[in-house]
């Protein structure tokens, strides 16, 4: 037993070779070293095959990612493994410089190839990478009911390597493949420390695409001097074009570019911000500075609605603008949009003040013929009606600028309004009041008091009808306002009827059935004929533009005049039959008065029939005597 455990230390030729007989060996290679060296060998085979600097290679003429997608996946994997090997050997204390040099040379060749592929994908897929395609692709993907992996068909998805390529493409949007290939290359190059080269290519190509897209949308950089010198018709055309362009630019162009940048350079927040900023900042600033230039031009009331259109366009798109240009480096774009809103708001407030002043300064001294609707009334009410289409925008613009008046408005304008009423309601009611006050002054231009009241009735009826028929205006001013002013129209109409027909009413006896002499009867018939013909001739040129109001006025006159005349006519016509010239005295049968009245208040169009009626009646009377 002892001998078993305590053998001689001398080596035996049969069971233990002597150390002195083994030649010196190199340091032992670890498993990791062997694996990394193998990675370099695999990478060398693939990278050399696709070496762009080899002019004799057929690979110089084809695209790795387009023509051999499976090998493209292996290529990216080999680059990743090559990078791991380089890190390993750098950290190893016993690595030969030769290995590192070989790996570095391969890495440079691989980056050159990927740089070329990156450029080709961007160049060959311009349509597939257009902002509209990208944005619609991502929108449809986000609406999908089941989650999908957007990189399913990209070369970075190694697990899908065994799938048939046609099945990979099935159901995928055409833009997904180039987007995901760009991302795979960008990730690889950034990880390898070659992001600068990748970013440079991306910025050049995408900025060119951006500038070209804006050019086709009709967006151009302009100076304040250029805009100020433009004729309004030319500028208005450019505004219309801008309104169409800004929606496409924000919702499609900038949005799609932001999506593409975020996707391709998701590996680096700083790079995606830098790319998007450099590509879009100049274009966006040019786009959003145009409204500010328009706002700085000379103000006039006719420019109001296009100015409001510009304000509304930016305001409606503001959530998207803030989201798309959320980077600190794109704050200038947001500032440009804010400045445009501020200047446009100032312009709107100035133009509304000028509009009010223009109403008050209207000094036309010519009365409107026939007492019709004044052109100022039509202009102001049409203008106000269009203004109410922008109620929400106006509320925003005037939110911090309430209307200040030296004296409160009359109850007829705000009888049921409280102090918290919309500032836009107050402003609209004020503008209408300014107009009505101006019309009161213009009514004094008529020498005939009845015609002045008809003028006021016509114009107020036009105002009320405009408000009643406009959903927005009626909502702002309310039923109370409409009711009060409808009553005012009836008051004006009553004054017209009383002043215009009082002489005719007075030409008949108070008691039409009283027993009077034939001479007195003749006198009353003569008085009536003269008064009626005078009023008829005068009012045949007057006009009431509103058909309902016109009919109401005629009915009112007929109800007061015809029954009294009929009683007088029937009472005394029989007694006058035997006298010569009775037809010249009794010119009108009661049933014909309604016909004569129906011809009135149509304006000059009825004047001919009136005069002919009188002349015919007179001549026939003389012939029978």
C-alpha positions as semicolon CSV with decimal commas, in nm:
position;residue;x (nm);y (nm);z (nm)
1;X;0,000;0,000;0,000
2;X;0,273;0,248;0,087
3;X;0,449;0,179;-0,234
4;X;0,124;0,258;-0,411
5;X;0,105;0,609;-0,271
6;X;0,473;0,695;-0,244
7;X;0,619;0,617;-0,584
8;X;0,943;0,751;-0,700
9;X;0,925;1,097;-0,854
10;X;1,152;0,985;-1,133
11;X;0,971;0,969;-1,462
12;X;0,920;0,644;-1,633
13;X;0,963;0,621;-2,004
14;X;0,651;0,412;-2,029
15;X;0,398;0,631;-1,848
16;X;0,523;0,992;-1,821
17;X;0,721;1,174;-2,082
18;X;0,984;1,404;-1,953
19;X;0,921;1,789;-1,978
20;X;1,260;1,830;-2,125
21;X;1,147;1,633;-2,428
22;X;0,844;1,873;-2,515
23;X;0,934;2,162;-2,742
24;X;0,838;2,515;-2,625
25;X;0,483;2,612;-2,739
26;X;0,309;2,947;-2,806
27;X;0,069;3,081;-2,541
28;X;-0,251;2,883;-2,522
29;X;-0,543;3,018;-2,739
30;X;-0,875;3,052;-2,557
31;X;-1,208;2,948;-2,697
32;X;-1,306;3,316;-2,731
33;X;-0,994;3,387;-2,934
34;X;-1,075;3,104;-3,171
35;X;-1,435;3,220;-3,208
36;X;-1,334;3,579;-3,279
37;X;-1,075;3,473;-3,535
38;X;-1,340;3,266;-3,705
39;X;-1,568;3,570;-3,711
40;X;-1,299;3,767;-3,889
41;X;-1,248;3,490;-4,144
42;X;-1,623;3,467;-4,218
43;X;-1,649;3,843;-4,243
44;X;-1,345;3,860;-4,468
45;X;-1,502;3,619;-4,714
46;X;-1,830;3,808;-4,737
47;X;-1,693;4,163;-4,721
48;X;-1,430;4,091;-4,981
49;X;-1,694;3,948;-5,210
50;X;-1,891;4,273;-5,197
51;X;-1,593;4,504;-5,188
52;X;-1,690;4,819;-5,376
53;X;-1,327;4,902;-5,455
54;X;-1,287;4,587;-5,664
55;X;-1,352;4,712;-6,015
56;X;-1,342;4,362;-6,160
57;X;-1,611;4,226;-5,929
58;X;-1,963;4,187;-6,061
59;X;-2,089;4,299;-5,720
60;X;-1,989;4,653;-5,810
61;X;-2,276;4,658;-6,058
62;X;-2,554;4,517;-5,839
63;X;-2,713;4,603;-5,509
64;X;-2,666;4,376;-5,213
65;X;-2,995;4,477;-5,048
66;X;-3,196;4,468;-5,368
67;X;-3,054;4,166;-5,550
68;X;-2,947;3,930;-5,272
69;X;-3,145;4,012;-4,959
70;X;-3,056;3,692;-4,773
71;X;-2,689;3,760;-4,817
72;X;-2,751;4,117;-4,706
73;X;-2,872;3,979;-4,375
74;X;-2,559;3,770;-4,345
75;X;-2,352;4,073;-4,441
76;X;-2,492;4,280;-4,155
77;X;-2,442;3,992;-3,916
78;X;-2,083;3,948;-4,026
79;X;-2,015;4,321;-3,972
80;X;-2,164;4,294;-3,626
81;X;-1,951;3,989;-3,552
82;X;-1,645;4,167;-3,693
83;X;-1,707;4,455;-3,458
84;X;-1,734;4,213;-3,165
85;X;-1,405;4,055;-3,266
86;X;-1,233;4,393;-3,282
87;X;-1,357;4,481;-2,934
88;X;-1,239;4,146;-2,807
89;X;-0,888;4,174;-2,948
90;X;-0,853;4,535;-2,833
91;X;-0,927;4,422;-2,479
92;X;-0,698;4,119;-2,507
93;X;-0,338;4,164;-2,385
94;X;-0,193;3,904;-2,618
95;X;-0,343;4,018;-2,950
96;X;-0,123;4,070;-3,249
97;X;-0,149;4,400;-3,431
98;X;-0,193;4,213;-3,755
99;X;-0,535;4,085;-3,653
100;X;-0,655;4,429;-3,560
101;X;-0,525;4,580;-3,882
102;X;-0,699;4,311;-4,085
103;X;-1,023;4,363;-3,896
104;X;-1,003;4,740;-3,931
105;X;-0,938;4,714;-4,305
106;X;-1,239;4,484;-4,343
107;X;-1,453;4,722;-4,137
108;X;-1,361;5,017;-4,358
109;X;-1,448;4,816;-4,669
110;X;-1,776;4,707;-4,515
111;X;-1,868;5,067;-4,422
112;X;-1,788;5,182;-4,774
113;X;-2,018;4,914;-4,912
114;X;-2,298;4,998;-4,667
115;X;-2,259;5,366;-4,745
116;X;-2,312;5,286;-5,112
117;X;-2,613;5,066;-5,033
118;X;-2,761;5,340;-4,813
119;X;-2,729;5,590;-5,095
120;X;-2,882;5,350;-5,348
121;X;-3,181;5,273;-5,129
122;X;-3,251;5,643;-5,078
123;X;-3,208;5,718;-5,448
124;X;-3,392;5,418;-5,592
125;X;-3,690;5,442;-5,355
126;X;-3,782;5,808;-5,381
127;X;-4,146;5,725;-5,451
128;X;-4,163;5,462;-5,179
129;X;-4,003;5,702;-4,933
130;X;-4,213;6,004;-5,025
131;X;-4,363;6,166;-4,721
132;X;-4,718;6,083;-4,826
133;X;-4,632;5,717;-4,867
134;X;-4,448;5,701;-4,535
135;X;-4,717;5,884;-4,339
136;X;-5,001;5,680;-4,486
137;X;-4,804;5,363;-4,424
138;X;-4,749;5,441;-4,058
139;X;-5,105;5,560;-4,014
140;X;-5,249;5,239;-4,158
141;X;-5,009;5,038;-3,947
142;X;-5,114;5,216;-3,628
143;X;-5,480;5,147;-3,711
144;X;-5,422;4,776;-3,760
145;X;-5,627;4,565;-3,524
146;X;-5,347;4,317;-3,458
147;X;-4,990;4,414;-3,372
148;X;-4,737;4,377;-3,648
149;X;-4,361;4,405;-3,657
150;X;-4,269;4,679;-3,898
151;X;-3,928;4,527;-3,961
152;X;-4,062;4,189;-4,061
153;X;-3,931;4,213;-4,415
154;X;-3,614;4,403;-4,330
155;X;-3,275;4,248;-4,359
156;X;-3,222;4,280;-3,985
157;X;-3,484;4,019;-3,905
158;X;-3,277;3,704;-3,906
159;X;-3,552;3,482;-3,777
160;X;-3,750;3,529;-4,097
161;X;-3,459;3,410;-4,307
162;X;-3,627;3,084;-4,398
163;X;-3,947;3,248;-4,524
164;X;-4,008;3,284;-4,892
165;X;-3,953;3,646;-4,996
166;X;-4,285;3,674;-5,171
167;X;-4,468;3,578;-4,854
168;X;-4,265;3,834;-4,661
169;X;-4,385;4,112;-4,890
170;X;-4,745;3,996;-4,880
171;X;-4,955;4,241;-4,679
172;X;-4,664;4,475;-4,611
173;X;-4,665;4,832;-4,731
174;X;-4,421;4,899;-5,009
175;X;-4,238;5,162;-4,803
176;X;-4,163;4,929;-4,512
177;X;-3,880;4,743;-4,682
178;X;-3,662;5,040;-4,780
179;X;-3,738;5,212;-4,449
180;X;-3,634;4,911;-4,249
181;X;-3,329;4,847;-4,467
182;X;-3,218;5,206;-4,411
183;X;-3,266;5,157;-4,039
184;X;-3,063;4,835;-4,042
185;X;-2,776;5,003;-4,224
186;X;-2,792;5,312;-4,005
187;X;-2,790;5,104;-3,688
188;X;-2,491;4,910;-3,816
189;X;-2,289;5,212;-3,924
190;X;-2,368;5,414;-3,611
191;X;-2,273;5,118;-3,392
192;X;-1,944;5,085;-3,582
193;X;-1,868;5,454;-3,537
194;X;-1,944;5,553;-3,899
195;X;-2,270;5,740;-3,833
196;X;-2,131;6,066;-3,972
197;X;-2,097;5,922;-4,323
198;X;-2,445;5,774;-4,310
199;X;-2,604;6,095;-4,182
200;X;-2,433;6,309;-4,445
201;X;-2,584;6,107;-4,729
202;X;-2,926;6,105;-4,568
203;X;-2,935;6,481;-4,513
204;X;-2,825;6,565;-4,867
205;X;-3,079;6,343;-5,039
206;X;-3,374;6,403;-4,809
207;X;-3,325;6,781;-4,799
208;X;-3,320;6,784;-5,176
209;X;-3,645;6,588;-5,176
210;X;-3,798;6,824;-4,922
211;X;-3,706;7,138;-5,117
212;X;-3,837;6,987;-5,439
213;X;-4,166;6,889;-5,276
214;X;-4,221;7,240;-5,141
215;X;-4,139;7,386;-5,480
216;X;-4,406;7,171;-5,642
217;X;-4,651;7,288;-5,375
218;X;-4,584;7,645;-5,488
219;X;-4,406;7,755;-5,169
220;X;-4,133;8,007;-5,230
221;X;-3,921;8,226;-5,009
222;X;-4,035;8,586;-5,022
223;X;-3,938;8,915;-4,861
224;X;-4,167;9,173;-4,703
225;X;-4,083;9,416;-4,981
226;X;-4,192;9,166;-5,246
227;X;-4,522;9,096;-5,072
228;X;-4,599;9,463;-5,012
229;X;-4,549;9,547;-5,379
230;X;-4,791;9,281;-5,499
231;X;-5,132;9,369;-5,636
232;X;-5,402;9,230;-5,405
233;X;-5,536;8,992;-5,671
234;X;-5,189;8,842;-5,714
235;X;-5,134;8,818;-5,340
236;X;-5,475;8,663;-5,287
237;X;-5,389;8,392;-5,540
238;X;-5,069;8,319;-5,349
239;X;-5,266;8,304;-5,024
240;X;-5,508;8,050;-5,172
241;X;-5,213;7,843;-5,291
242;X;-5,050;7,866;-4,948
243;X;-5,369;7,751;-4,775
244;X;-5,368;7,437;-4,988
245;X;-4,994;7,385;-4,953
246;X;-4,973;7,419;-4,574
247;X;-5,214;7,131;-4,513
248;X;-5,017;6,899;-4,738
249;X;-4,685;7,019;-4,600
250;X;-4,775;6,968;-4,233
251;X;-4,997;6,660;-4,247
252;X;-4,795;6,478;-4,511
253;X;-4,456;6,625;-4,596
254;X;-4,314;6,722;-4,255
255;X;-4,504;6,450;-4,072
256;X;-4,375;6,182;-4,309
257;X;-4,019;6,312;-4,286
258;X;-4,034;6,312;-3,907
259;X;-4,159;5,953;-3,909
260;X;-3,881;5,847;-4,145
261;X;-3,609;6,017;-3,943
262;X;-3,740;5,874;-3,617
263;X;-3,750;5,526;-3,767
264;X;-3,420;5,519;-3,955
265;X;-3,219;5,679;-3,675
266;X;-3,402;5,535;-3,377
267;X;-3,062;5,421;-3,244
268;X;-2,962;5,780;-3,168
269;X;-3,188;6,061;-3,044
270;X;-2,931;6,325;-3,125
271;X;-2,884;6,202;-3,483
272;X;-3,254;6,184;-3,563
273;X;-3,305;6,533;-3,423
274;X;-3,008;6,665;-3,617
275;X;-3,126;6,506;-3,943
276;X;-3,484;6,620;-3,918
277;X;-3,385;6,971;-3,819
278;X;-3,140;7,019;-4,103
279;X;-3,382;6,871;-4,358
280;X;-3,697;7,056;-4,257
281;X;-3,610;7,370;-4,061
282;X;-3,541;7,602;-4,353
283;X;-3,840;7,479;-4,552
284;X;-4,076;7,502;-4,255
285;X;-3,957;7,850;-4,160
286;X;-4,014;7,967;-4,517
287;X;-4,363;7,816;-4,511
288;X;-4,474;7,963;-4,179
289;X;-4,323;8,307;-4,229
290;X;-4,547;8,386;-4,528
291;X;-4,862;8,464;-4,321
292;X;-4,661;8,705;-4,108
293;X;-4,551;8,890;-4,423
294;X;-4,913;8,914;-4,536
295;X;-5,017;9,045;-4,194
296;X;-4,759;9,325;-4,220
297;X;-4,898;9,454;-4,550
298;X;-5,133;9,748;-4,581
299;X;-5,464;9,673;-4,411
300;X;-5,804;9,705;-4,578
301;X;-6,148;9,549;-4,505
302;X;-6,145;9,330;-4,817
303;X;-5,833;9,153;-4,691
304;X;-6,005;9,048;-4,369
305;X;-6,131;8,708;-4,478
306;X;-5,808;8,587;-4,635
307;X;-5,628;8,700;-4,321
308;X;-5,872;8,497;-4,113
309;X;-5,819;8,200;-4,344
310;X;-5,445;8,218;-4,279
311;X;-5,499;8,241;-3,903
312;X;-5,742;7,950;-3,904
313;X;-5,510;7,732;-4,111
314;X;-5,222;7,772;-3,864
315;X;-5,452;7,744;-3,565
316;X;-5,610;7,422;-3,690
317;X;-5,270;7,269;-3,766
318;X;-5,101;7,388;-3,448
319;X;-5,123;7,056;-3,256
320;X;-4,947;6,880;-3,546
321;X;-4,693;7,159;-3,581
322;X;-4,602;7,139;-3,212
323;X;-4,574;6,761;-3,227
324;X;-4,371;6,741;-3,547
325;X;-4,134;7,024;-3,455
326;X;-4,102;6,931;-3,089
327;X;-3,721;6,931;-3,086
328;X;-3,540;7,217;-2,920
329;X;-3,345;7,267;-3,241
330;X;-3,672;7,329;-3,432
331;X;-3,803;7,588;-3,186
332;X;-3,748;7,853;-3,456
333;X;-4,019;7,684;-3,663
334;X;-4,264;7,697;-3,374
335;X;-4,169;8,058;-3,311
336;X;-4,235;8,140;-3,676
337;X;-4,584;7,993;-3,648
338;X;-4,656;8,177;-3,323
339;X;-4,533;8,507;-3,467
340;X;-4,758;8,461;-3,768
341;X;-5,058;8,403;-3,541
342;X;-4,974;8,713;-3,336
343;X;-4,932;8,937;-3,641
344;X;-5,242;8,797;-3,812
345;X;-5,445;8,858;-3,496
346;X;-5,322;9,217;-3,481
347;X;-5,412;9,265;-3,846
348;X;-5,765;9,130;-3,792
349;X;-5,826;9,362;-3,497
350;X;-5,699;9,659;-3,695
351;X;-5,912;9,575;-3,997
352;X;-6,226;9,536;-3,786
353;X;-6,162;9,877;-3,631
354;X;-6,113;10,020;-3,980
355;X;-6,436;9,854;-4,094
356;X;-6,630;10,018;-3,812
357;X;-6,468;10,352;-3,888
358;X;-6,557;10,317;-4,257
359;X;-6,926;10,274;-4,164
360;X;-6,921;10,581;-3,943
361;X;-6,735;10,788;-4,203
362;X;-6,973;10,711;-4,489
363;X;-7,084;11,062;-4,588
364;X;-7,284;10,992;-4,905
365;X;-7,552;11,260;-4,940
366;X;-7,755;11,100;-5,215
367;X;-8,078;10,936;-5,108
368;X;-8,137;10,587;-5,240
369;X;-8,407;10,607;-5,509
370;X;-8,753;10,476;-5,412
371;X;-8,651;10,423;-5,049
372;X;-8,488;10,091;-5,120
373;X;-8,210;9,910;-4,938
374;X;-7,898;10,123;-4,914
375;X;-7,575;9,978;-5,065
376;X;-7,407;10,037;-4,729
377;X;-7,666;9,812;-4,564
378;X;-7,603;9,532;-4,811
379;X;-7,226;9,564;-4,785
380;X;-7,213;9,576;-4,405
381;X;-7,457;9,289;-4,349
382;X;-7,291;9,066;-4,606
383;X;-6,956;9,146;-4,448
384;X;-7,083;9,068;-4,098
385;X;-7,248;8,747;-4,219
386;X;-6,916;8,627;-4,360
387;X;-6,742;8,731;-4,038
388;X;-6,960;8,498;-3,834
389;X;-6,825;8,202;-4,030
390;X;-6,507;8,263;-3,828
391;X;-6,672;8,295;-3,485
392;X;-6,432;8,061;-3,305
393;X;-6,126;8,221;-3,461
394;X;-6,254;8,571;-3,381
395;X;-6,322;8,465;-3,023
396;X;-5,960;8,357;-2,995
397;X;-5,830;8,678;-3,154
398;X;-6,043;8,906;-2,934
399;X;-6,022;8,697;-2,616
400;X;-5,797;8,953;-2,444
401;X;-5,940;9,256;-2,623
402;X;-6,297;9,321;-2,500
403;X;-6,501;9,598;-2,658
404;X;-6,491;9,915;-2,451
405;X;-6,773;10,167;-2,493
406;X;-6,820;10,507;-2,334
407;X;-7,193;10,441;-2,285
408;X;-7,372;10,107;-2,249
409;X;-7,567;9,968;-2,541
410;X;-7,946;10,016;-2,541
411;X;-8,168;9,742;-2,402
412;X;-8,306;9,682;-2,751
413;X;-7,968;9,541;-2,847
414;X;-7,879;9,349;-2,530
415;X;-8,201;9,317;-2,336
416;X;-8,140;8,956;-2,230
417;X;-7,763;8,959;-2,241
418;X;-7,561;8,924;-1,925
419;X;-7,210;9,045;-1,853
420;X;-7,061;8,708;-1,943
421;X;-7,195;8,716;-2,298
422;X;-6,957;8,628;-2,579
423;X;-6,732;8,921;-2,673
424;X;-6,799;8,838;-3,038
425;X;-7,175;8,874;-2,983
426;X;-7,113;9,216;-2,834
427;X;-6,891;9,323;-3,123
428;X;-7,133;9,202;-3,389
429;X;-7,427;9,372;-3,218
430;X;-7,222;9,688;-3,191
431;X;-7,139;9,687;-3,562
432;X;-7,508;9,643;-3,646
433;X;-7,595;9,930;-3,415
434;X;-7,337;10,152;-3,583
435;X;-7,498;10,069;-3,918
436;X;-7,853;10,139;-3,797
437;X;-7,748;10,471;-3,649
438;X;-7,594;10,562;-3,982
439;X;-7,917;10,468;-4,160
440;X;-8,116;10,693;-3,929
441;X;-7,908;10,981;-4,055
442;X;-7,953;10,881;-4,418
443;X;-8,332;10,867;-4,375
444;X;-8,325;11,243;-4,317
445;X;-8,215;11,293;-4,679
446;X;-8,573;11,223;-4,795
447;X;-8,805;11,523;-4,821
448;X;-9,112;11,299;-4,796
449;X;-9,150;11,175;-4,439
450;X;-9,345;10,868;-4,549
451;X;-9,065;10,771;-4,785
452;X;-8,808;10,814;-4,507
453;X;-9,001;10,568;-4,290
454;X;-9,031;10,331;-4,584
455;X;-8,654;10,354;-4,626
456;X;-8,600;10,268;-4,260
457;X;-8,847;9,979;-4,281
458;X;-8,678;9,842;-4,593
459;X;-8,330;9,857;-4,449
460;X;-8,412;9,725;-4,104
461;X;-8,615;9,444;-4,262
462;X;-8,308;9,355;-4,472
463;X;-8,091;9,351;-4,159
464;X;-8,337;9,137;-3,963
465;X;-8,381;8,894;-4,253
466;X;-8,004;8,854;-4,286
467;X;-7,975;8,774;-3,918
468;X;-8,278;8,546;-3,911
469;X;-8,153;8,348;-4,211
470;X;-7,797;8,315;-4,083
471;X;-7,753;8,039;-3,827
472;X;-7,436;8,195;-3,691
473;X;-7,571;8,550;-3,672
474;X;-7,896;8,442;-3,509
475;X;-7,703;8,238;-3,255
476;X;-7,478;8,532;-3,168
477;X;-7,753;8,796;-3,139
478;X;-8,036;8,574;-3,018
479;X;-8,414;8,554;-3,063
480;X;-8,466;8,851;-2,833
481;X;-8,266;9,078;-3,061
482;X;-8,452;8,954;-3,369
483;X;-8,793;8,996;-3,201
484;X;-8,721;9,350;-3,083
485;X;-8,610;9,463;-3,428
486;X;-8,898;9,292;-3,606
487;X;-9,123;9,504;-3,389
488;X;-8,922;9,806;-3,494
489;X;-8,979;9,719;-3,861
490;X;-9,357;9,709;-3,796
491;X;-9,333;10,045;-3,625
492;X;-9,156;10,198;-3,926
493;X;-9,409;10,037;-4,161
494;X;-9,697;10,176;-3,955
495;X;-9,546;10,523;-3,967
496;X;-9,513;10,496;-4,346
497;X;-9,874;10,388;-4,383
498;X;-10,005;10,661;-4,156
499;X;-9,795;10,940;-4,311
500;X;-9,830;10,819;-4,669
501;X;-10,204;10,750;-4,677
502;X;-10,349;10,990;-4,421
503;X;-10,450;11,239;-4,691
504;X;-10,641;10,968;-4,878
505;X;-10,813;10,851;-4,559
506;X;-10,909;11,210;-4,477
507;X;-11,060;11,267;-4,823
508;X;-11,360;11,049;-4,729
509;X;-11,624;11,145;-4,472
510;X;-11,591;11,010;-4,121
511;X;-11,935;10,849;-4,160
512;X;-11,948;10,712;-4,517
513;X;-12,319;10,621;-4,488
514;X;-12,436;10,962;-4,366
515;X;-12,712;11,135;-4,567
516;X;-12,547;11,422;-4,749
517;X;-12,631;11,633;-5,052
518;X;-12,519;11,545;-5,404
519;X;-12,290;11,848;-5,407
520;X;-12,121;11,730;-5,089
521;X;-12,092;11,379;-5,237
522;X;-11,934;11,522;-5,551
523;X;-11,688;11,714;-5,335
524;X;-11,584;11,398;-5,149
525;X;-11,542;11,202;-5,473
526;X;-11,326;11,481;-5,616
527;X;-11,119;11,496;-5,296
528;X;-11,072;11,120;-5,298
529;X;-10,977;11,111;-5,666
530;X;-10,718;11,384;-5,627
531;X;-10,569;11,242;-5,308
532;X;-10,561;10,883;-5,432
533;X;-10,412;10,976;-5,769
534;X;-10,146;11,191;-5,604
535;X;-10,043;10,914;-5,365
536;X;-10,071;10,651;-5,635
537;X;-9,851;10,846;-5,874
538;X;-9,595;10,920;-5,606
539;X;-9,577;10,571;-5,456
540;X;-9,576;10,395;-5,792
541;X;-9,200;10,463;-5,797
542;X;-9,144;10,358;-5,436
543;X;-9,023;10,011;-5,357
544;X;-9,041;9,753;-5,082
545;X;-8,782;9,487;-5,155
546;X;-8,914;9,226;-4,914
547;X;-9,221;9,062;-5,065
548;X;-9,376;8,971;-4,732
549;X;-9,342;9,324;-4,598
550;X;-9,477;9,465;-4,924
551;X;-9,787;9,247;-4,909
552;X;-9,844;9,331;-4,543
553;X;-9,833;9,703;-4,619
554;X;-10,082;9,671;-4,905
555;X;-10,319;9,463;-4,693
556;X;-10,303;9,720;-4,415
557;X;-10,388;10,006;-4,651
558;X;-10,661;9,807;-4,824
559;X;-10,830;9,714;-4,495
560;X;-10,850;10,075;-4,392
561;X;-10,938;10,228;-4,728
562;X;-11,152;9,989;-4,933
563;X;-11,437;9,917;-4,685
564;X;-11,493;10,288;-4,615
565;X;-11,482;10,376;-4,982
566;X;-11,720;10,091;-5,068
567;X;-11,984;10,214;-4,822
568;X;-11,954;10,570;-4,952
569;X;-11,955;10,451;-5,313
570;X;-12,267;10,238;-5,273
571;X;-12,446;10,508;-5,079
572;X;-12,404;10,792;-5,328
573;X;-12,327;10,654;-5,675
574;X;-12,695;10,581;-5,750
575;X;-12,796;10,938;-5,676
576;X;-12,531;11,073;-5,911
577;X;-12,608;10,848;-6,207
578;X;-12,840;11,103;-6,379
579;X;-12,582;11,379;-6,371
580;X;-12,355;11,446;-6,664
581;X;-11,991;11,360;-6,609
582;X;-12,055;11,124;-6,323
583;X;-11,793;10,883;-6,459
584;X;-11,528;11,150;-6,424
585;X;-11,628;11,190;-6,058
586;X;-11,666;10,824;-5,971
587;X;-11,355;10,691;-6,132
588;X;-11,290;10,387;-5,917
589;X;-11,513;10,100;-5,832
590;X;-11,436;9,948;-5,490
591;X;-11,336;9,618;-5,644
592;X;-11,078;9,797;-5,858
593;X;-10,900;9,969;-5,572
594;X;-10,734;9,642;-5,471
595;X;-10,598;9,610;-5,823
596;X;-10,452;9,959;-5,812
597;X;-10,300;9,897;-5,470
598;X;-10,146;9,572;-5,587
599;X;-9,939;9,765;-5,842
600;X;-9,767;9,975;-5,577
601;X;-9,426;9,943;-5,410
602;X;-9,256;9,761;-5,696
603;X;-9,044;10,057;-5,794
604;X;-9,016;10,210;-6,142
605;X;-9,138;9,888;-6,305
606;X;-9,498;9,970;-6,215
607;X;-9,499;10,339;-6,310
608;X;-9,612;10,290;-6,670
609;X;-9,924;10,096;-6,583
610;X;-10,022;10,354;-6,325
611;X;-10,017;10,655;-6,558
612;X;-10,191;10,465;-6,833
613;X;-10,465;10,361;-6,593
614;X;-10,538;10,721;-6,501
615;X;-10,526;10,846;-6,860
616;X;-10,757;10,571;-6,980
617;X;-11,003;10,638;-6,703
618;X;-11,008;11,013;-6,773
619;X;-11,046;10,986;-7,149
620;X;-11,332;10,737;-7,127
621;X;-11,508;10,964;-6,885
622;X;-11,483;11,266;-7,115
623;X;-11,611;11,068;-7,408
624;X;-11,935;10,977;-7,235
625;X;-12,022;11,330;-7,127
